[in-house]
Amino acid sequence: MKVVSLVPSITEALFDLGLTEKEVVGRTKFCIHPKEKVKNVAIIGGTKNINIDKIKALQPDLILANKEENIKEQVEALMDDFKVIVTNVETIEDNYYLLKHLGKTFHKEDKAQLFNLKIYDVLNQAKISSTIKAAYLIWKNPYMTIGSDTFIHKILAEIGFENIFKDKTRYPEIETADLAEAEVIMLSSEPFPFKEKHIEELKEFYPDKKIMIVDGEAFSWYGTHIAKCEDYFKALISDFKHKFH
């Protein structure tokens, strides 16, 4: 079966489940994992600007898209000619069913189940002892954060952080002043590439707060990725155990 994936984390999951470059024939330029395998797969544009002609030339049997990451009109245009599965992952349960569904589609049920068990295991082990109020920023100019109907929010909650913007939805714009309640401000490494200098900028307003860069992939890449973040989450949690109390 020839597959085109329009979603970076799903591309990674397909290879993790054991598909090869012979089966995954197209990907976006943001599909960067696993590096040594995706380099042999044709690029069909970005997640938001899909090159439909390139996809047609690949003649895939199946296209995997995502409600949030891809543009509705572009996905609908592909549906005229191809079988398209549109995924929507907002919770850890959604992610469980995504992997189950991929496992079934590609006859990799056992592998999908192992990844699902590992993800639950990783998230169960990564728990802070007391709830810490957190703000998680994904963008700058303007600052943007995450509401409660996002996958990132669910991961934060799962490991013991209380999102101070949980009364909001999707990805609201906020001001620096809105961060006052947060005990920790997390600056995600993606989609905006926050760096040390951005920590310094916020320190001018909040010299006493813990402000840190976090791995955006660990929090936002659904699919199989979290199963590989055990060490990352352990280190993150231990950082809070030591510095926070």
Secondary structure as a PSIPRED ss2 file (coil, helix, strand):
# PSIPRED VFORMAT (PSIPRED V4.0)

   1 M C   1.000  0.000  0.000
   2 K C   1.000  0.000  0.000
   3 V E   0.000  0.000  1.000
   4 V E   0.000  0.000  1.000
   5 S E   0.000  0.000  1.000
   6 L C   1.000  0.000  0.000
   7 V C   1.000  0.000  0.000
   8 P H   0.000  1.000  0.000
   9 S H   0.000  1.000  0.000
  10 I H   0.000  1.000  0.000
  11 T H   0.000  1.000  0.000
  12 E H   0.000  1.000  0.000
  13 A H   0.000  1.000  0.000
  14 L H   0.000  1.000  0.000
  15 F H   0.000  1.000  0.000
  16 D H   0.000  1.000  0.000
  17 L C   1.000  0.000  0.000
  18 G C   1.000  0.000  0.000
  19 L C   1.000  0.000  0.000
  20 T C   1.000  0.000  0.000
  21 E C   1.000  0.000  0.000
  22 K C   1.000  0.000  0.000
  23 E C   1.000  0.000  0.000
  24 V E   0.000  0.000  1.000
  25 V E   0.000  0.000  1.000
  26 G E   0.000  0.000  1.000
  27 R E   0.000  0.000  1.000
  28 T C   1.000  0.000  0.000
  29 K C   1.000  0.000  0.000
  30 F C   1.000  0.000  0.000
  31 C C   1.000  0.000  0.000
  32 I C   1.000  0.000  0.000
  33 H C   1.000  0.000  0.000
  34 P C   1.000  0.000  0.000
  35 K H   0.000  1.000  0.000
  36 E H   0.000  1.000  0.000
  37 K H   0.000  1.000  0.000
  38 V H   0.000  1.000  0.000
  39 K C   1.000  0.000  0.000
  40 N C   1.000  0.000  0.000
  41 V C   1.000  0.000  0.000
  42 A E   0.000  0.000  1.000
  43 I E   0.000  0.000  1.000
  44 I C   1.000  0.000  0.000
  45 G E   0.000  0.000  1.000
  46 G C   1.000  0.000  0.000
  47 T C   1.000  0.000  0.000
  48 K C   1.000  0.000  0.000
  49 N C   1.000  0.000  0.000
  50 I E   0.000  0.000  1.000
  51 N C   1.000  0.000  0.000
  52 I H   0.000  1.000  0.000
  53 D H   0.000  1.000  0.000
  54 K H   0.000  1.000  0.000
  55 I H   0.000  1.000  0.000
  56 K H   0.000  1.000  0.000
  57 A H   0.000  1.000  0.000
  58 L H   0.000  1.000  0.000
  59 Q C   1.000  0.000  0.000
  60 P C   1.000  0.000  0.000
  61 D C   1.000  0.000  0.000
  62 L E   0.000  0.000  1.000
  63 I E   0.000  0.000  1.000
  64 L E   0.000  0.000  1.000
  65 A E   0.000  0.000  1.000
  66 N E   0.000  0.000  1.000
  67 K C   1.000  0.000  0.000
  68 E C   1.000  0.000  0.000
  69 E C   1.000  0.000  0.000
  70 N C   1.000  0.000  0.000
  71 I C   1.000  0.000  0.000
  72 K H   0.000  1.000  0.000
  73 E H   0.000  1.000  0.000
  74 Q H   0.000  1.000  0.000
  75 V H   0.000  1.000  0.000
  76 E H   0.000  1.000  0.000
  77 A H   0.000  1.000  0.000
  78 L H   0.000  1.000  0.000
  79 M H   0.000  1.000  0.000
  80 D C   1.000  0.000  0.000
  81 D C   1.000  0.000  0.000
  82 F C   1.000  0.000  0.000
  83 K C   1.000  0.000  0.000
  84 V E   0.000  0.000  1.000
  85 I E   0.000  0.000  1.000
  86 V E   0.000  0.000  1.000
  87 T E   0.000  0.000  1.000
  88 N C   1.000  0.000  0.000
  89 V C   1.000  0.000  0.000
  90 E C   1.000  0.000  0.000
  91 T C   1.000  0.000  0.000
  92 I H   0.000  1.000  0.000
  93 E H   0.000  1.000  0.000
  94 D H   0.000  1.000  0.000
  95 N H   0.000  1.000  0.000
  96 Y H   0.000  1.000  0.000
  97 Y H   0.000  1.000  0.000
  98 L H   0.000  1.000  0.000
  99 L H   0.000  1.000  0.000
 100 K H   0.000  1.000  0.000
 101 H H   0.000  1.000  0.000
 102 L H   0.000  1.000  0.000
 103 G H   0.000  1.000  0.000
 104 K H   0.000  1.000  0.000
 105 T H   0.000  1.000  0.000
 106 F C   1.000  0.000  0.000
 107 H C   1.000  0.000  0.000
 108 K C   1.000  0.000  0.000
 109 E H   0.000  1.000  0.000
 110 D H   0.000  1.000  0.000
 111 K H   0.000  1.000  0.000
 112 A H   0.000  1.000  0.000
 113 Q H   0.000  1.000  0.000
 114 L H   0.000  1.000  0.000
 115 F H   0.000  1.000  0.000
 116 N H   0.000  1.000  0.000
 117 L H   0.000  1.000  0.000
 118 K H   0.000  1.000  0.000
 119 I H   0.000  1.000  0.000
 120 Y H   0.000  1.000  0.000
 121 D H   0.000  1.000  0.000
 122 V H   0.000  1.000  0.000
 123 L H   0.000  1.000  0.000
 124 N H   0.000  1.000  0.000
 125 Q H   0.000  1.000  0.000
 126 A C   1.000  0.000  0.000
 127 K C   1.000  0.000  0.000
 128 I C   1.000  0.000  0.000
 129 S C   1.000  0.000  0.000
 130 S C   1.000  0.000  0.000
 131 T C   1.000  0.000  0.000
 132 I E   0.000  0.000  1.000
 133 K E   0.000  0.000  1.000
 134 A E   0.000  0.000  1.000
 135 A E   0.000  0.000  1.000
 136 Y E   0.000  0.000  1.000
 137 L E   0.000  0.000  1.000
 138 I C   1.000  0.000  0.000
 139 W E   0.000  0.000  1.000
 140 K C   1.000  0.000  0.000
 141 N C   1.000  0.000  0.000
 142 P C   1.000  0.000  0.000
 143 Y E   0.000  0.000  1.000
 144 M E   0.000  0.000  1.000
 145 T C   1.000  0.000  0.000
 146 I C   1.000  0.000  0.000
 147 G C   1.000  0.000  0.000
 148 S C   1.000  0.000  0.000
 149 D C   1.000  0.000  0.000
 150 T C   1.000  0.000  0.000
 151 F H   0.000  1.000  0.000
 152 I H   0.000  1.000  0.000
 153 H H   0.000  1.000  0.000
 154 K H   0.000  1.000  0.000
 155 I H   0.000  1.000  0.000
 156 L H   0.000  1.000  0.000
 157 A H   0.000  1.000  0.000
 158 E H   0.000  1.000  0.000
 159 I C   1.000  0.000  0.000
 160 G C   1.000  0.000  0.000
 161 F E   0.000  0.000  1.000
 162 E E   0.000  0.000  1.000
 163 N E   0.000  0.000  1.000
 164 I C   1.000  0.000  0.000
 165 F C   1.000  0.000  0.000
 166 K C   1.000  0.000  0.000
 167 D C   1.000  0.000  0.000
 168 K C   1.000  0.000  0.000
 169 T C   1.000  0.000  0.000
 170 R C   1.000  0.000  0.000
 171 Y C   1.000  0.000  0.000
 172 P C   1.000  0.000  0.000
 173 E E   0.000  0.000  1.000
 174 I E   0.000  0.000  1.000
 175 E C   1.000  0.000  0.000
 176 T H   0.000  1.000  0.000
 177 A H   0.000  1.000  0.000
 178 D H   0.000  1.000  0.000
 179 L H   0.000  1.000  0.000
 180 A C   1.000  0.000  0.000
 181 E C   1.000  0.000  0.000
 182 A C   1.000  0.000  0.000
 183 E C   1.000  0.000  0.000
 184 V E   0.000  0.000  1.000
 185 I E   0.000  0.000  1.000
 186 M E   0.000  0.000  1.000
 187 L E   0.000  0.000  1.000
 188 S E   0.000  0.000  1.000
 189 S C   1.000  0.000  0.000
 190 E C   1.000  0.000  0.000
 191 P C   1.000  0.000  0.000
 192 F C   1.000  0.000  0.000
 193 P C   1.000  0.000  0.000
 194 F C   1.000  0.000  0.000
 195 K C   1.000  0.000  0.000
 196 E H   0.000  1.000  0.000
 197 K H   0.000  1.000  0.000
 198 H H   0.000  1.000  0.000
 199 I H   0.000  1.000  0.000
 200 E H   0.000  1.000  0.000
 201 E H   0.000  1.000  0.000
 202 L H   0.000  1.000  0.000
 203 K H   0.000  1.000  0.000
 204 E H   0.000  1.000  0.000
 205 F H   0.000  1.000  0.000
 206 Y C   1.000  0.000  0.000
 207 P C   1.000  0.000  0.000
 208 D C   1.000  0.000  0.000
 209 K C   1.000  0.000  0.000
 210 K E   0.000  0.000  1.000
 211 I E   0.000  0.000  1.000
 212 M E   0.000  0.000  1.000
 213 I E   0.000  0.000  1.000
 214 V E   0.000  0.000  1.000
 215 D C   1.000  0.000  0.000
 216 G H   0.000  1.000  0.000
 217 E H   0.000  1.000  0.000
 218 A H   0.000  1.000  0.000
 219 F H   0.000  1.000  0.000
 220 S H   0.000  1.000  0.000
 221 W C   1.000  0.000  0.000
 222 Y C   1.000  0.000  0.000
 223 G C   1.000  0.000  0.000
 224 T C   1.000  0.000  0.000
 225 H H   0.000  1.000  0.000
 226 I H   0.000  1.000  0.000
 227 A H   0.000  1.000  0.000
 228 K H   0.000  1.000  0.000
 229 C C   1.000  0.000  0.000
 230 E H   0.000  1.000  0.000
 231 D H   0.000  1.000  0.000
 232 Y H   0.000  1.000  0.000
 233 F H   0.000  1.000  0.000
 234 K H   0.000  1.000  0.000
 235 A H   0.000  1.000  0.000
 236 L H   0.000  1.000  0.000
 237 I H   0.000  1.000  0.000
 238 S H   0.000  1.000  0.000
 239 D H   0.000  1.000  0.000
 240 F H   0.000  1.000  0.000
 241 K H   0.000  1.000  0.000
 242 H H   0.000  1.000  0.000
 243 K H   0.000  1.000  0.000
 244 F H   0.000  1.000  0.000
 245 H C   1.000  0.000  0.000
